Amino acid sequence: MKAMVMGGLGLSNLALQDLPDPRPGPGQVLVRLHAASLNYRDLLTLDGKYGSMQRRENLILLSDGAGEIAEIGAGVKEWKVGDRVVGCFFPFWQNGEPQDYLLRDAPGGLADGMACQYRVFNSDAILPIPPQLSFVEAATLPCAALTAWSAVRAAHKTGPEHVVLTQGTGGVSLFALQFAKAAGATVIATSSSEEKLRRLRSLGADHVINYRDDAEWGKTARKLTKGRGVDLVVEVGGAGTIKQSIRATKLGGTIPLIGVVAGPSLDLPLPLITMNLLKVVGVALGNRRQFADMLRAIEHHAIKPVVDRVFPLTELPEALAWLQAGKHVGKVCIEID
């Protein structure tokens, strides 16, 4: 099979290789992958910034992929050849609260990932693709969509009475916008250009703010709620955005902390957090049961993932460079022939 392998750290060490086709063992299935998607995590992995959670050489990249079952291992009853499936990010975290031992072997980190034609999965590490989605669209779901779902629906139980603020036009933020709107919430969305703001409006954002033109966008968001503040801020920026997020959030509100694309560290304004009774919580995807709940919601509400660009597997380095440039709206994906 063809696979894109990171021979060592750095984009220049990424190369297409011919590897033996894998075979499923007992309790496993072989999936012919047709698509994969990129995440900010992949850029960190290339730079060796995932610490003990990654291999530093001879690693097949990418955590998110979708395809169809090509072969069934002994003892597998719940799947058949031809079933369209998407992989779970945490293959051992089936239900309940996270534990260290359940979060090991995430694809594209310690285990080989999805930038290849074939991959073996345990039979309980995949789920069926919603019928309205293509393989490319389904490949966007394991990391970005489930993270957004955990922030907006699984943890916060967002509903029509809530106001949600999202940041930017990356995959997590757009899924958060779509899930919040499906729940009936009001959404305030920020971005950096009028073109991107128009796209956010087309996806249902009730209010948009250009954060490049408005350095105090947190205060502006609060004004849009008549001074009450937003219930939930889906925080993907990190150091560069958290202070404005705190200003935007209501007394007792919640800030799920997801990403650090605008910086990894800063001095937190702790008095503002404590005096306003804010809940700043880390969010790291979810378990297989939550993934299944999300897939049912996506099917029920006919949600379509936003795909920015699709590259062939041979152009994975160019796709990673495009992601790093930050010009995308939605997910950057890979089609696997």
N, C-alpha and C positions, 0 to 999 in steps of 0.2 A: 504494500500500500504506500501511497504518498503521505508524507507527514512533514510539517514545518517544525524543525527541531532547533532549540536554543543550545548550541554547542558550548557556549560560555556566556558571560554577561555582556550586554551591549547589543544594539540592533545589528551591528555588522556581523555578529556571530549567529544570526538566524539564517537557516538554510533549509531548502527542500531536500528531503532524503527518501530513499526507497527502503522500507522496512518490511519484515515478514508480516503477512496478514495474521492477526490474532485469532484465537479460537475460544469459544465459551466453555467454561467448565460447568460442573453441576451447580444448579441454582443461578446460572448466569445467562445473559443473552448477548449476541453480537449485533451491534447496530451499525448500519451503513449510514454514516453521517453525511448530510446534505448541506448543512449550514452551521455556522458558528457566529458568535458576536464578541466584540471587544469590550473590555472594561478598563477603568483607570488602574485597577489592580495589575493588569498585564504590563503596563508601563513601569510600575514599581518592581515587578518581578524581573523585567529585563535589566533594571538597574541594581538588582540585588538588594532591594529595600524591603523585602518581605521577611527578612530575618530567618528564624528557624522554621518558618512556615513554607519554605520553598527550597527546591533544588537549585543549584547554581550552574549546572551544566547537564547536557543530555536530557533536556526536558521538552516535551511537546507542550506548546503554549495553549492558552485559552481555556476558560472554565465553563463556557456556555455553548451547548450544541444541541442539534435536533436532527433526527433522521428516521429511518425505518428499520425494523428488526429484520436481520438477514439470516439469523440462525438461532436456534433455541438449545440451551444446554439441558442436560438430564435433570429431571425433576421439576422443571418449570411448567406450570399449568395455566397461569393467568395471562400469558402473552402468546401471540402467534406470529409467524413470519408475515411481514407486511404491515404490522401495526406501526402507526406513526407515533413517535415518542420523543420526549425531551428529558435531558438528564438533570438530576438533582445536584446542586452545588455541594451540599454536605451529604454524601451517600449513606452515612450511618445514623444521621439525626432524623429519626422517623417521627417522633412526637415528643411532647413535653418540653421541659426546660433544657437549655444547652449544658453539656458537660464537656470537659476537655477531650475525653476520649471519643466523643461523638463528632468532634469538629476536625478530625484528622483526615488526611488524604483527599483534600479538596482538589479537583482537577486543575491542572495548570499551575500547581503550587508544589506540593510534595509528590502528588501523583501526576502522571501524564494527562494532558488535557485533550481538547477537541479539535485542534488544528491538524486533522488527519482524516483519512477516508473511512477507517473502521475503528471501533472501540468496543471493548467488552465492559458490560455493566452488570452488577448484581441485579437480580430481577426486581428488587424493591428499591432501586436507585433511579428509576425512571417513572414517568407519568405520561398519560395520553395527551396528545396535542389537541386543543380545541379545534373543532372541524373547520371553522372559518379562517384559520390561520395557515399561512404557508410555512415551509420549513425555516425560511429566513426570519419570518416574524416570530415563530416559536423559539428560535435560538436566542432571542433578546430577553427571555423571561427568567431564567434561573437566578441571576444575580440582581440586575437592576429592578426588575418588576417585583420580585419577592421582597427586596429591601424596602421598596416604596409601599408595598402592601403591609408589611410589618409595621411601618411607621404610621401609616394613615388609617388602616382598618383593624389589623390584628391587635395592636397595642392600644390605640387611642379610641377605637370604636367611633370614628368620625361619622357624623350624621348631618341632616339639614340645618341643625341649630348652630353649626360650627363654621368658623372662618379659618381657612388654611392658607399659609404663605409658602410658596415654592420659589426656588432660586435657580434661574438659568434654564437652559434648554438641553441639558444632558439627559441620559436615559432615565435615571432615578427620578429626576424632577418632573419629567413629562408623564411618567407612569403615576407619580403622586398626584399630579393635576387630574389625570383621567380617573383615578380611583376616588379622589375627593368629589369630583363632579358626579360620578356614578352614585355616590352616597348622598347627593343632594346638597353638599356643602358649598359655601361661597369661597372662591379662590382668588387670592392676590398673587400675581406672578411677577418676578423681576427678571430682567435680562439687559443686554448691553447695546442693542441696536433696535431701530424701528422695525426692521425686517423680522427680527426674532420676536419682537413684541406682537407683531401682526399674527405670526404663527401661533403664539400662545393664546391670543384671542380666538383664533379659529378652532382651537382645541377646547374652548369653553371658559378660559380665564375671565372672571368678572371684572377685574381691575388689573392693570399692568403698570409697572414702574421701571423706568430706565435708570439703572443704578449708576451708570457713568455720568449721567446728567444730574443725578440727585444723590449726593453723598450721604444725606440723612434719610435714606429710604425707609429706615425703620420707623422714624417719626411719621413719615408720609403714610406708611401702611396703617399705623395706629389712627391717624386722622380719618382714613377711609372706613374705620370701624366706629366713627364718632367718639374716639377717645378711649374706647373700651380695651382695645388690643385684640390681636388674633389669638385663637385657641391653640394653634399648632403651627410651628415653623419647621419645615423639612430642611434641615441644615446640612448642606453639602459643601459649603465653602471652607469652613473651619476658621482659621485665624483671621482671614480677611473679611469675614462676614458675621461672626458670632455676636459682636457688640451691637450691630444694627438689629440682628435677630432678637436679642434680649430687649431692645427698646420697642420692638414691634409687638412683643408678646404680652398678653393680658396677665393680671394677677392670677397666679395659680396655673398658668398655661404650661404647655409642654414643648420642648425643643428636642426632637430626636436628632442626635448627632451622628451623621452618616459618613460624610466625606471631609477631605482636607485639601481640596483642589486649589484653594486660595491661601494655603499655608497650614503647617502642622502644629504650631505652638504659639502661645501668646500668654500675656497676663490676663486672667479672667477677672472681670469686675464682680467679685464675689458679693459685695454688699447689694448690688442690684439683683443678683440671683436670689439671695436669701430674703431680702425685704419684700420681694415680689413673689416669693414662694414658688419659683419656677422649677420645673422638673426637666433637667438636662439629662437625657438618657442615650446611651450608646445603642445602636441598632446594627445587627449583623445578620441580614437575611432572615431565614426562618427554617422550620423543619418541613418534612415531607407532607405532613397533614396540612399545614398552612399553605404549602405550595398547591396542594390539591384544591383547597378552598378557593384560592386565588384563581386557579384555572377555571373553576366553575363560574366564578363571578365574571371573568373575562368572556366566557361563552354567553352567559345570561345577558350581559350588557353590551354584547357585540363590540367590545373594545379592540381596537386595532393598534398594535405598537407602531410608533413612529420610527421609520428607518431612514437614516440620512443618506448613506451610500453603501453600496455592496461591491466588494472587491473579490476577485478570485483568490484561491488559496495561495497561488504563486506570488501574489502581490500583498501578502500579509505585512511585510516591512513598510510598504507604502500606506497601508491602512492604519498601522500603528502611528506613523508620522502624522497622518491626517487627524487621528484622535488627539495626539499630543498638541497639535496646532490649535485645538479648541474652537474650530469653526463649525463644528457639526451641530445639527439640530436633531436630537434623537440618537438612535443607536447606529454605530458603524459595524457592518456585518461582513462575513466571509461566506462565499458560496463555494461548496466543495464538489467538484465534478467526480 
